[in-house]
Amino acid sequence: MKTLLLTLLVFVCACQLAFTQHPFYDEINREVISSNFNGACYDGKNMLIYGAGGLIIRSEDEEQNWMRVNLNDSLYFTDIVYTDNRFIGLCARNSAIISQDGGKTWQLKKLGENLRFQRLLLRNDTLFALSNEGIFMMNPNLEIIRKLNFEAASNCLSMTLLGDEIAMLTNDASLLLLNMRTRKQSGAALSSFVQDTIDNKQIAPIMSDGISKIYILYAADLYVFDTKSYTGSKVGSFFYKNGMATYNNGAVYHLASNTPTKGEIYDIYCQKYAVSDNSIAHIKSPGLDRYLTELIFRNIQFLTPNIVIATGASSFAYISYDGGKKWRTISKFYNFGSFSYVQAINSKQIRCIDDNGLFTHSDDGGATWLPQRNFSEKYMYKSQTKFWKDAKNGFYYKIPDHLTDTNVIITNDGGETTRMIYWDDGTGNENWATYVIAYENDYVFITSKCRSKNSDCWSVVLRVNDSFYVKRRVPIRDWQIIYATNISGIIYALGYDRTESDSLMSVFSSSDGGKEWEKNFSFAVEKSVFSPELKINTADNLIFMSFSYWPPNTNNSYVTCYKIDPIKKTAKKNLSPITSGTTTPFFNIGSRFYTSIRPWGLSRPFELDMLYTEDINADSIIWHNIERKRYSTPIISNFESDSLFVFRAMDTSATIPLTYLGRAKKPATSVDEPFTEKAASAMYISSPRPNPSRSETSMRLYWNASLNIEEAEFTAYNVLGMIKSQPSDFRFTVQNAYSGELTWNTSGKSAGAYFVRFRIGENSTFVPIIVE
């Protein structure tokens, strides 16, 4: 913050500065969509999966559908159990949560001010809570029955119950035994029977048979400690060491992921150690619902004698209904750090592509996520372009190592399955800068290349269908196009005309999908010794270009931003030069525009300095510096609209970065229509509200983003097909690139049945409305 305050002193009067609170979080509703799942719980009907970031997903129909339970994202749930007709959970700090309606609603109960909870166990309706102040034994009303104190040289990692004793494992590899009846404490060092305890991070939570034996997993080796003889020994080794284990009905079950060589797929590997004959067998059946990468298991537990759930990092979970033989993915969101492309198609359908070519999709607004079924790691790295055109069609393109290598992964079913192809686009592929946009039902690729900085430059425009058949190829000499966008059916491109000075940038346009082009206008930019670093995006029909440059004869770099109006043919600085690193792309939520400043030497990405303005069109823009308090500056991936987006942020009270799904808050009068499959079609009208209508009625409109909404027509007919409306009867507000809200003024209309038609070109749809 201090660095930003000093650098902002160089702002000239064209860019004033003010200070305020953090409006970004005030303008959005946010939900955690990726964190760490810590476990699961089941009451015979309702299944819960829970973890960090206040994240709970719930199913009451045998996990066919999952619903998110929105709780405070600063909560970190360690364990949830079911007893006395209620779910009871512990939070890592001070509190517990209680639900008496199957997990639909929760009450937060404060248990102390400085308590830190590690585990919660249940036996015979008695709760055992391991904390930094001892072990609390409580009834289902969370009333303390007894507090048990113990002495440990270091913190406890886990706890298990057996007979009259509580066993605890500390992070200095010691085993503690506390007798609940006599309150006597005893202990043993794992080094007395475990072969190697150098890396304590490889020690998994301890388990017990509930009577006298404690099982300890260290890397891939399983050890048993007998509390009667006070001796321990190794009983066997599992195949993989990066797993988790649990005890159930005379056996220890171990679940891990393999470590494939390049070109192979990941799989999960489930083994069973039978106590009766001291044998280890591989029990998982061949095949897997999803092939995932980097499976980091955090918990595995039996909810019933046959239902077992394994949970892990990055919000994924597996379920088995036959004791570990067959597994199916419940929910998964890959490590967000590799998600460089996230596209919100609409409020429910969200599509992602990571840097390894893995496609992930959500069709329930982010409650659950599924990766493609046929992922193969033989196609990785050197990613050039990732893009989703619509809910079904997307691709991942890379520069091939050799001209015959596969260079495109395509999906035509929303990321459920993909296929790899070699695509000869006629440009030579290598070392080309590529940009792609959606135009009507096709992709438009624009690639550019220069042999030197200021000369011998050209671009190639390709119009490509969903199968990557090139329908049209247009070469453009002397133009180096670096960005393109579709605004109301016209393609506007930003770049350099290399017949002009390199201190000029030009705006080009095409109204026929890239066949014919014209140069609209040029504008001056700062001179730079090195090629400037550019971040460009479109918001509210304006092009914003963050421009990081190195002036001649200086040792510093500067950053500024240009606001380009391609329709009015104007370009203007809207951020005076700052001595700094770079800015992030500009984005807007409603009427507010945001950007973030990255100072030089920044090592922690969540400490970006964020600015916003209330009036982007003012002659003298007032920029507000946002003070970081509870939440860090958001790191936003692919901000495509002001209604739905994905971002990363640090909640200081949770101490871990979380991935959020953000939705702009709607006005109180807006229509909130539940998502249906019809809403994903070319055009759709939601149910009018109110209906019947007396004065006016509103409805939500959806359309394919390739349609030109500016050509929309609205008409009301009676049952005889007679037009009964004027254009002035309708009030229409565009919310984003694919949806908006329509209000029809019905005052003065005769009582009866009407039909409102929504039409764009040859596409149209109707909705019936009753007027009283």
TAQUI-V798806 format. One record per backbone hydrogen bond with DSSP energy under -1.0 kcal/mol. NH is the residue of the N-H (numbers start at 1). CO is the residue of the C=O. Records with the same first field share a line. If there is no record, write none. Layout:
NH = CO, CO
//
This chain:
5 = 1
6 = 2
7 = 3
8 = 4
9 = 6
10 = 7
11 = 8
15 = 12
16 = 621
18 = 623
20 = 625
23 = 21
27 = 23
29 = 663
31 = 661
33 = 659
34 = 659
37 = 312
38 = 50
39 = 50
41 = 48
43 = 46
47 = 59
48 = 41
49 = 57
50 = 39
51 = 55
52 = 36
54 = 75
57 = 49
58 = 67
59 = 47
67 = 58
69 = 56
75 = 72
77 = 51
78 = 90
81 = 88
83 = 86
87 = 99
88 = 81
89 = 97
90 = 79
91 = 95
92 = 76
94 = 115
95 = 93
96 = 109
97 = 89
98 = 107
99 = 87
107 = 98
109 = 96
111 = 94
117 = 92
118 = 130
121 = 128
123 = 126
126 = 123
127 = 138
128 = 121
129 = 136
130 = 119
131 = 134
132 = 116
134 = 131
135 = 148
136 = 129
137 = 146
138 = 127
139 = 143
142 = 139
145 = 137
146 = 137
148 = 135
157 = 169
158 = 169
160 = 167
162 = 165
163 = 210
165 = 162
166 = 178
167 = 160
168 = 176
169 = 158
170 = 174
171 = 155
173 = 170
175 = 188
176 = 168
177 = 186
178 = 166
179 = 184
180 = 164
183 = 179
186 = 177
188 = 175
190 = 173
192 = 189
193 = 190
194 = 190
200 = 198
202 = 199
203 = 200
204 = 217
207 = 215
209 = 213
214 = 225
215 = 207
216 = 223
218 = 221
219 = 202
221 = 218
222 = 236
223 = 216
224 = 233
225 = 214
226 = 231
227 = 212
230 = 226
233 = 224
235 = 222
236 = 222
238 = 220
244 = 255
246 = 253
248 = 251
252 = 273
253 = 246
254 = 271
255 = 244
256 = 269
258 = 267
264 = 261
269 = 256
271 = 254
272 = 281
273 = 252
274 = 279
275 = 250
278 = 274
279 = 274
281 = 272
283 = 270
284 = 270
285 = 325
298 = 311
299 = 311
301 = 309
303 = 307
304 = 307
308 = 320
309 = 301
310 = 318
311 = 299
312 = 316
313 = 296
315 = 35
317 = 331
318 = 310
319 = 328
320 = 308
323 = 306
328 = 319
330 = 317
332 = 369
333 = 314
338 = 335
339 = 336
340 = 338
343 = 351
345 = 349
346 = 349
350 = 362
351 = 343
352 = 360
353 = 341
354 = 358
355 = 338
357 = 354
360 = 352
361 = 370
362 = 350
365 = 348
370 = 361
372 = 359
373 = 416
379 = 376
384 = 397
385 = 397
387 = 395
389 = 393
390 = 393
394 = 411
395 = 387
396 = 409
397 = 385
398 = 407
399 = 382
405 = 402
407 = 421
408 = 421
409 = 396
410 = 419
411 = 394
414 = 392
419 = 410
421 = 408
425 = 423
430 = 428
432 = 429
433 = 448
435 = 446
437 = 444
439 = 442
442 = 439
443 = 464
444 = 437
445 = 462
446 = 435
447 = 460
448 = 433
449 = 458
451 = 456
452 = 455
458 = 449
459 = 476
460 = 447
461 = 474
462 = 445
463 = 472
464 = 443
465 = 469
468 = 465
471 = 463
472 = 463
474 = 461
476 = 459
478 = 457
480 = 496
482 = 494
483 = 494
485 = 492
487 = 490
490 = 487
491 = 510
492 = 485
493 = 508
494 = 483
495 = 506
496 = 480
498 = 478
500 = 497
504 = 501
505 = 523
506 = 495
507 = 521
508 = 493
509 = 518
510 = 491
518 = 509
520 = 507
521 = 507
523 = 505
525 = 503
529 = 550
533 = 548
535 = 546
537 = 544
539 = 542
542 = 539
543 = 564
544 = 537
545 = 562
546 = 535
547 = 560
548 = 533
549 = 558
558 = 549
559 = 578
560 = 547
562 = 545
563 = 572
564 = 543
565 = 570
569 = 565
570 = 565
572 = 563
574 = 561
578 = 559
580 = 578
581 = 598
584 = 596
587 = 594
589 = 592
592 = 589
593 = 613
594 = 587
595 = 611
597 = 609
598 = 582
602 = 599
607 = 604
609 = 597
611 = 595
612 = 624
613 = 593
618 = 615
623 = 16
624 = 612
625 = 18
626 = 610
627 = 20
632 = 650
633 = 606
635 = 648
637 = 646
640 = 638
645 = 662
647 = 660
648 = 635
649 = 658
652 = 630
654 = 651
655 = 651
658 = 649
659 = 34
660 = 647
661 = 31
662 = 645
663 = 29
665 = 27
670 = 667
680 = 677
681 = 678
684 = 702
686 = 700
689 = 698
693 = 770
697 = 744
698 = 689
699 = 742
701 = 740
702 = 684
703 = 738
704 = 682
707 = 704
709 = 707
711 = 708
712 = 709
713 = 759
715 = 757
717 = 755
718 = 722
721 = 718
724 = 716
729 = 726
730 = 727
731 = 743
733 = 741
735 = 739
736 = 739
740 = 701
741 = 733
742 = 699
743 = 731
744 = 697
745 = 729
746 = 695
747 = 695
749 = 746
752 = 771
754 = 769
755 = 717
756 = 767
757 = 715
758 = 765
759 = 713
760 = 763
763 = 760
765 = 758
767 = 756
769 = 754
771 = 752
772 = 693
//
